Amino acid sequence: MPSSRSAADGPGGRPGSSSRPWGPGRIPWQAVAAVAVGLFGVVPLTFVAFVVFALGGLDSDTARDPWIYPLFLAPLLLLVGSLLLLAGRSRVWLVVGAVAAVAAGLTIIVVGRSAGEPVGVWPLLLAVCPVVAAGIALRPPVGRWLAERPGRSRPPA
């Protein structure tokens, strides 16, 4: 006896439903997780940048050190990258923000050691959330979702 389901019906017999858990209007959970972790990582980066700025760098009795100002770039790039991924535009800026967070941690370590301060590797903990967010954003489901967004053109074959 023939079934009333057609070949266009997806799982569950709903017309037009596909086997993909996302569609052009539905964001995959990996993208949501990457955005959440990325936005969570903005907070400690911003806090450390403001604290270093408020203290004036290594020598509080002189003018602010010039290496302080690029520290603000990491949380800004991470915030912009998270918002662009949430909008379905790009995941590149989230990855760039993660690289900037690692660079900010390394800058704090290098400057601290050059001044003779025992810094350790603790500033690299600032980059944990951004690197995890970038890793999640680079997952294939997020890439497929971004590629299938309306207005995206496929490269010529």
Salt bridges, closest charged atoms under 4 A:
GLU148 OE2 - ARG20 NH1 2.85
